[in-house]
Amino acid sequence: MFFNIKKSMMVLMAIGMVAGAATGVQAKKLTLRLGHPMAPGNNVTLGYEKFKELVTERSGGKIRIQLFGNAMLGSDRVTMESTQLGTLDMASSSSPNMANFSKAFMVFDLPYITRPEYQKNLYDALDKGPLGQYLAAECEKINLTPIMYSEYGYRNFVSTKKKITNIDDLKNLKVRTTASPVEVAVAARLGMNPTPIAWGEVYTALQQGTVDAEGNTFSLLNDAKHTEVLKYAVDSAHNYSMHILLMNKRKFDSLPAATRALLLTAGHDALKYQRSITATLEIHAMKTFKKQGIEIHHLTPEERSQFIDATRPVWTQFASEIPAELIDLVQRTQK
C-alpha cells in the first residue's frame, strides 16, 4: 500500500529489489506474527494467506509471516492492542472495531456513505490518494503503520427468529454490533436494541438468544457457520467495512528500507487478488444461504430509500467527532 509521497517513492525505487528473490533484503531471517479474527476460507483470510506467500517468495524465504487466524490470539481489539504495544507484530481489525483506537475510522460506519458501484474509486483513494495519506497519518499517531486495506464487504442484517422484509421488521430485535458508536447509533435509529459483542462470542450469543440479529457480510456469516442458527436476512448493505492490516510502527520503522518496501508491495499485490475474489465469494454465500433455507429479502429501491432516510440523522449525531475533511475525502470517491 502507498500511504504518502515519501513511502510511494521508497516503494517505487525498491520494486527492482523485491521483484524476484530479493537477495539481501534481510541479512538475518525474520519472522513476523500476524493475528486476525477471520474464519478459514473467508476473503480476508485468503488475502492474508496470499500476502504470506508473496513475502516468502520475494524474500527468498528470509522473511516468514506466521498467521494466527480465527480469533486464535483474541478479538480485533485484543490483537490490535498487542500490536500497539509491540508484543505482536501485525494485527487485522475491521474498520468498525478500529473506532476503539481512532475515531477517524468511524467515517466508514456512517450509513450509506459508500456504494458498491464506486468501490474502485474508494480503493484508488485509499491505495494511492489523499484518503490513504490521511488515514496513515492517523495511524502513526497511535503507533501503527497500515499495510493492507482488505475488502471486507457490505454488512446486511440477519435474524434467528424474525422475517425481515422492511424497516419495521427490525424493530425490537436484539442486534449484535461491534463497539463502534456509529454502528450502535445506526441500530438504535432503526428501532433495534444494540448489544456490542466481540466477534468470537457472537455464534454462542445467537445460539443462546442473548441476541437474535446481527449485521455482517453474507460471506463471513457463511464461513463462520452462523448459517447454522440464522433463518432470515435482508440485503440492507447499510455500511461498508474493511479489514485493515496494521503493523507496529516502531517495528516497521526499524526494518531495512528494502524489507519495508517488500512488505508494502506484497500487501499491495495481495490486495489485487483479495479484492478480485470477494464478489464471487459473496454470491456463493448467498446461494448457500438459500440452500440451507435462510430467506433473503432483496430490498426494492423504495425500501432501500427508507433505510437511508431513517439512518441519515446519524451523520449529524457524529458531525462533531468525525472531521468534515475526512467525510469529504470519502464522499469525493462516490461519483
QUILIN-V319132 format. One line per field, one symbol per residue. ss: DSSP state (@ for helix, = for strand, . for the rest). psi: psi as a letter, one per 40 degrees, with the letter a starting at -180 (. if undefined). burial: # if it has 24 or more other C-alpha atoms within 12 Angstrom, else .. A space follows every 10 residues. Layout:
ss: ???
psi: ???
burial: ???
//
This chain:
ss: ....@@@@@@ @@@@@@@@.. .........= =====..... ..@@@@@@@@ @@@@@@@@.. ..======.. .....@@@@@ @@@@@....= ====..@@@@ ..@@@@@@@. .....@@@@@ @@@@@@@@.@ @@@@@@@@@@ @..======= =========. ......@@@@ ...====... @@@@@@@@@. ..====..@@ @@@@@@@@.. ..====.@@@ @@@..@@@.. .===....== ========@@ @@@@..@@@@ @@@@@@@@@@ @@@@@@@@@@ @@@@@@@@@@ @...===... @@@@@@@@@@ @.@@@@@... ...@@@@@@@ @....
psi: ihdidddddd dddedddedb efhedhdiih hhhhhieiih eidddddddd dddddddeef edhhhhhgaf fdeiiddddd dddddeeidi ihiiddeedd dhedeedeeh hfdiidefdd dddddddfad dddddddddd dffihhdhgi hcahhihiie ehhheiddee hehhhhiaeh ddddddddde eighhhhide eddddddeed ieiihiiddd dddefeedei diihgdfdih iihhhiihdd dddeiidddd dddddddddd ddddddeddd dddddddddd deehhhhhhi dddddddddd ededdddede dhhddddddd ddef.
burial: ####..##.# #..##.###. .#..##.... .######### ########## ########## ########## #.######## ####.#.### ########## ########## ######..#. ########## ######.### .######### ########## #######.## #.######## ########## .######### ###.##.... ########## #######.## ########## ########## ##..#.#### ########## #####.###. ##..##.##. ...####.#. ...#..##.# ##.##..#.. .#...##.## #.#..
//
